[in-house]
Amino acid sequence: MPHDLPKLNAFPVFMRVEDEAIVIVGDGEEALAKARLLGQSSARLRIIAPEASPELLSWIAANGAAHVAQAYARDHLEGAVLAFAASGEEGLDRRVVEDARALGIKANAVDRPELCDFFTPALVNRAPVAVAIGTEGAGPVLAQMIRSRIDRMLPPSLGSLAALAVSFREAAERLLPKGAPRRRFWREFFEGAPARAVAGGDIAAGHEAASGLLANPERAFGHVALVGAGPGAEDLLTLRAQRLLMEADVILYDALVPEAVVAMGRRDAERVAVGKRKGCHSKTQAEINALLVALGREGRRVVRLKSGDPLVFGRAGEEMAALRDAGISYEVVPGVTAAFAAAADFELPLTLRGVTSSMVFTTGHDLKGGSLPDWAKLAISGATVAVYMGRSVAAEVAGRLIEAGLPPDTAVAVVENASLAERRRFHGTLADLPALEQRHDLTGPVMTIIGDAVAGARFDRSEPLAAHRNLAVERIFEGSHA
Ligand code: SAH
């Protein structure tokens, strides 16, 4: 241990309090705060509050604490393991602490660190798991900030999973040799199939998975998570995606997935780029499917990262089918799709009361051929249309929609690099849209949103699309007026 590391003056321990008495002295808010904190334990609370506030009274009633409605006396501390002085009066608090010490009881006085034998931590409670945060008085704000960060990191189901682990502890010790095999079992237990079942709310299935694991500890259980990485900004990633990234052995990612998100995995995780990234050779869909299956068979934990939402133009259907056929377990984690990020960048309501109540996710690439695709009909009946991969077919999309009867002055919003700092926003009308094809300066991904709801967007930070109107546009204009 480096000798320049400062020493802790308060050392954390977990104290057994089941069925033990803890005394709180105080009538008001401070006493209530301590009651709430300690009420998360199975200790018996005794609250000395001759003039208890209505809030404290109702908390005591609701939580079955013992209420002593008398002025504090030393006898009230009898038999307690901890005492809290929360009266707000310095003299009384000091008396409580001195009496407690005389009786061999450790004491804490709210906001009077000099009187405290111990401090109370900020607590992340996933009973039976608890994370206690202490700052030795550097400040409750700091402790709360750390608390909320840890709280977000730990899945809500962790408590149930830990409780299940307790029931397997003895069997695991009996059946598995100490060392690597037992560690392997517990790692799989806490991150593999049992954990996933419990996270899904199915404790019985978790029990079953853990029993299977115990009976067959050598078997490798691979798992693939199809994870939405969001539109680009790394803080639009979900907490679940982040957790899975940290657990992954292998990360397969597409070209549009931001580096920062790929970097979030463990340092020793294997990373495989499978999508086209300027000039690099990309894998075919069949190769990706085969790779996912092979990794799953090897028992690896795989995160398949896709930009936006994995189920929106992500070819997830084919990957899921391959995994299903191979009998490999998988799950899907949604992400923020590009249409939502683009709408947010424009403060654009995708549904708008009295204007539009439906929306279409589409790509312009199904416009070839004679008949109008269904989405075009929906657009004409007022749906908001989000066009993915629409840059190279912008003229086709605009032309066909105008031909079909959508007014050329229908509002259009275009966002390049939605959600990112370097995003660019353009506004215009359907008649301006073909200009997009000529915008060779737009090298990032582009989202186009069409419809009357777009008129409700915020346009003061966007550039006009029309500045780049060209001959193709004029022809469409003329055509529609002929
Ligand atoms: N699954 C992804 C879409 C993949 S298809 C999702 O749900 O968002 C790729 C297309 O998505 C791009 O051609 C572009 O139209 C759109 N796209 C992805 N990220 C984008 C971004 N940051 N800004 C604008 N469009 C984006």
Boltz pocket constraint, residues with backbone or C-beta under 6 A from the ligand:
constraints:
  - pocket:
      binder: B
      contacts: [[A, 230], [A, 231], [A, 232], [A, 256], [A, 306], [A, 307], [A, 308], [A, 309], [A, 310], [A, 311], [A, 312], [A, 313], [A, 314], [A, 336], [A, 337], [A, 338], [A, 339], [A, 341], [A, 342], [A, 387], [A, 388], [A, 389], [A, 390], [A, 415], [A, 416], [A, 417], [A, 418], [A, 419], [A, 420], [A, 445], [A, 446], [A, 447], [A, 448]]
      max_distance: 6.0
